[in-house]
Amino acid sequence: QAFGVSTAIVTLPLPTKRMSADDVDSLLGDTAYGYALLPLETVRIYEFGDAEVGLRLGLLRGDRLRTTLHAGVRLPTGTRESNLHVFDAGSGDRQMDIEVGLDAAVESARVGFAVTARYTLQLADQLTARLTPPDRPIAPTAWELPYERDLGDVIQLAAYPSLRLSESFRAYGSVYFFRKGADSYAGGLTVQDPLGGPAVDLSRGTAHRALSYGGGVYYRADRARGGGQILPIEAGLSYQAAFSGSARTPKSTVLNLYLRLYYR
């Protein structure tokens, strides 16, 4: 009546009590509902991820101008997430990538400018998973199917203007652009709902782009080590925050601290 309905002609099956944690586990784990999932719990991962192997080649190594070409392969050495657990993220997606890129920097006595460009070709793979659409948080077992997936390729561009504060310290800013293409699936971009619903476009929401700004401080000094060797010590701090992006881009903030020591 509060919503303007004058007469209710059917009996509504409303709940009579609050669901407990055991009731939720029963709902997700019982095969009668089609989920057949493990009980909800924290999953700790102690496994190798997808390993990377790469090669860097210095093309120009001058005092004022430097360019480096690099290429790498991301190997499927990780472990995919379990289809039976809601919170299992896995340590990798076991899908091979090929990446190529170029780094270039030009410097004067006080200012500098560096650019980075990377292109990642994500190769197709075959897997068995619950094909969960973006609007369906948990998929039933009827959605667990083998399929071929081709993740969208990735383009990354970055620029770093810098200012030398002293012989060892440098401050810099950063502009970072990220773009990932839409995923594609063998047999078309739609999968028919086995529960009788409309076909679902699995590629929807898989493409995104982001533009981030940031900055940091960089330290490098050459020091004499044992045996009279002159080796560098490097340390730094960088901060980066997402400024704009597509609808499904995380509004992320990243802070990195690092220290590098060289041996021989």
C-alpha positions in Angstrom: 0.0 0.0 0.0 2.9 2.4 0.7 4.0 2.0 -2.9 0.5 2.6 -4.3 -0.6 -1.1 -4.7 -4.2 -1.2 -3.4 -4.7 -5.0 -3.4 -2.3 -8.0 -3.2 -3.8 -11.0 -4.9 -1.0 -13.5 -4.2 0.8 -14.7 -1.1 4.5 -13.5 -1.3 7.1 -16.0 0.1 8.9 -13.5 2.3 11.8 -14.7 4.6 10.9 -15.4 8.2 14.4 -15.0 9.7 17.9 -13.5 9.0 20.3 -15.7 7.1 23.3 -17.0 9.1 26.8 -17.6 7.9 26.0 -21.3 7.8 23.0 -20.6 5.6 25.2 -18.6 3.2 27.7 -21.4 3.0 24.8 -23.9 2.4 23.4 -21.7 -0.4 26.7 -21.4 -2.2 27.8 -25.0 -1.6 24.7 -27.0 -2.2 24.5 -28.5 -5.7 20.7 -27.9 -5.8 21.3 -24.2 -6.5 23.9 -24.9 -9.2 26.9 -23.2 -7.4 28.7 -26.1 -5.8 31.3 -23.8 -4.3 33.7 -24.3 -1.3 32.8 -22.5 2.0 33.8 -18.8 2.2 37.2 -18.4 3.7 40.5 -16.5 3.2 42.8 -18.1 0.7 46.6 -17.7 1.1 48.7 -18.1 -2.0 52.3 -19.3 -1.8 53.0 -20.2 -5.4 55.0 -19.0 -8.3 53.4 -16.4 -10.6 53.8 -16.0 -14.4 57.5 -15.7 -14.9 59.1 -13.1 -17.2 62.2 -13.5 -19.4 63.6 -10.5 -21.2 66.5 -8.9 -23.0 67.6 -5.3 -23.1 69.9 -3.9 -25.8 71.5 -0.4 -25.4 71.4 1.3 -28.8 72.8 4.7 -27.8 74.8 5.1 -24.6 76.0 8.7 -24.6 76.2 11.2 -21.7 73.3 13.2 -23.1 71.3 10.8 -25.2 70.4 7.2 -24.3 68.1 4.7 -26.0 67.4 1.1 -25.1 65.4 -1.5 -26.9 63.9 -4.4 -24.9 61.8 -7.5 -25.6 60.4 -10.1 -23.3 58.1 -13.1 -22.9 55.7 -13.7 -20.0 55.5 -17.5 -19.5 52.5 -19.4 -18.2 54.1 -20.7 -15.0 51.5 -19.5 -12.5 48.4 -21.2 -11.2 44.9 -20.2 -12.3 42.2 -19.4 -9.7 40.0 -22.3 -8.6 36.5 -22.5 -10.1 35.2 -23.7 -6.7 36.2 -20.8 -4.5 34.8 -17.3 -4.6 37.9 -15.4 -3.3 40.7 -17.4 -4.9 42.6 -15.0 -7.2 45.3 -17.4 -8.4 49.0 -16.6 -8.9 48.7 -16.1 -12.7 46.5 -16.7 -15.7 48.8 -19.2 -17.5 48.5 -17.2 -20.7 51.6 -16.2 -22.7 52.5 -12.6 -23.6 55.1 -11.1 -25.9 56.3 -7.6 -25.1 58.5 -5.1 -27.0 59.4 -1.6 -26.1 61.8 1.3 -26.4 63.2 3.7 -23.7 64.8 7.0 -24.6 66.3 9.8 -22.5 67.9 13.2 -23.3 69.6 15.2 -20.6 71.5 18.4 -20.0 73.3 19.7 -16.9 70.1 20.5 -15.1 67.0 19.2 -16.9 66.1 16.0 -18.6 63.3 14.2 -20.5 62.6 10.5 -20.8 60.0 8.5 -22.7 58.9 4.9 -22.6 56.7 3.0 -25.1 55.6 -0.7 -24.7 53.4 -3.0 -26.7 52.2 -6.3 -25.3 50.7 -9.0 -27.6 48.5 -11.3 -25.5 48.3 -14.7 -27.1 45.2 -16.8 -27.1 44.8 -19.6 -24.6 42.3 -22.4 -23.8 40.9 -22.8 -20.3 37.9 -24.1 -18.4 36.2 -21.6 -16.2 32.8 -20.3 -15.1 32.0 -17.7 -17.7 30.8 -15.0 -15.3 29.3 -11.9 -17.1 30.1 -8.5 -15.6 26.6 -8.2 -14.1 26.5 -11.8 -12.6 28.8 -11.9 -9.5 28.7 -15.7 -9.1 28.1 -18.1 -11.9 26.5 -21.6 -11.4 28.1 -24.8 -12.5 26.1 -24.7 -15.7 28.4 -21.9 -16.8 31.6 -23.9 -16.3 32.7 -24.6 -19.9 35.9 -25.0 -21.9 36.6 -22.1 -24.3 39.3 -20.2 -26.2 40.0 -16.7 -25.0 42.2 -14.0 -26.6 42.9 -11.1 -24.3 43.1 -7.7 -25.7 46.6 -6.3 -26.5 48.1 -3.6 -24.3 49.7 -0.2 -25.2 51.7 1.7 -22.5 53.2 5.2 -23.0 55.0 7.3 -20.4 56.9 10.6 -20.2 59.2 11.7 -17.4 60.4 15.4 -17.2 63.2 15.7 -14.6 65.2 18.3 -12.7 68.7 17.7 -11.3 68.8 19.0 -7.7 72.4 18.0 -7.1 75.0 15.6 -8.4 73.2 12.6 -6.8 69.5 13.7 -6.4 66.9 14.3 -9.1 63.2 15.1 -8.9 60.9 14.1 -11.8 57.2 14.1 -12.8 55.4 11.4 -14.8 52.5 11.1 -17.2 51.4 7.5 -17.9 48.9 6.3 -20.5 47.5 2.7 -20.5 45.2 1.1 -23.0 43.9 -2.5 -23.3 41.8 -3.8 -26.1 38.6 -5.8 -25.7 38.9 -9.6 -25.2 37.6 -12.0 -27.8 36.3 -15.5 -27.6 36.2 -18.4 -30.1 32.7 -19.0 -31.6 31.6 -15.4 -31.3 31.4 -12.8 -28.5 28.2 -14.1 -26.9 27.4 -17.2 -24.9 23.9 -18.5 -24.4 22.7 -18.5 -20.8 22.2 -22.2 -19.9 19.5 -21.2 -17.4 17.4 -19.8 -20.2 18.3 -16.1 -20.1 19.5 -14.0 -23.0 22.9 -14.4 -24.6 25.7 -12.6 -22.8 28.4 -10.6 -24.5 31.5 -11.8 -22.6 33.7 -9.0 -24.1 31.6 -6.3 -22.6 33.6 -4.3 -20.1 37.0 -5.9 -20.8 38.5 -3.0 -22.7 39.7 0.0 -20.7 42.2 2.9 -20.7 43.7 5.0 -18.0 45.7 8.3 -17.7 47.8 8.7 -14.6 50.0 11.5 -13.2 52.7 11.3 -10.6 56.3 12.1 -9.6 59.2 11.1 -7.5 62.8 11.5 -6.3 65.7 9.5 -7.5 69.2 9.0 -6.0 72.3 7.6 -7.5 75.9 7.8 -6.4 79.1 5.9 -7.3 81.0 4.5 -4.3 84.3 2.6 -4.0 83.9 -0.9 -2.9 86.3 -3.7 -1.8 89.0 -4.3 -4.4 88.9 -0.6 -5.6 85.7 -1.2 -7.7 83.5 1.9 -8.3 79.9 0.7 -8.2 76.6 2.7 -8.0 74.1 2.8 -5.3 70.5 3.7 -6.4 67.4 4.5 -4.4 64.1 6.2 -5.1 60.5 7.0 -4.3 57.7 7.3 -6.9 54.0 8.1 -6.5 51.4 7.7 -9.2 47.6 8.2 -9.2 44.9 7.6 -11.8 43.4 10.8 -13.2 40.9 9.6 -15.8 39.9 6.5 -17.6 37.1 4.3 -18.9 34.2 3.1 -16.8 35.9 0.0 -15.5 39.3 1.6 -14.7 40.3 1.2 -11.1 41.0 4.6 -9.4 44.3 3.3 -8.1 47.2 4.9 -6.3 50.7 3.3 -6.4 53.7 4.2 -4.2 57.1 2.5 -4.9 60.2 2.5 -2.7 63.4 0.8 -3.9 67.1 0.4 -3.2 69.6 -1.1 -5.7 73.1 -2.3 -4.8 75.5 -3.7 -7.4 78.0 -6.5 -7.1 80.9 -6.5 -9.6 
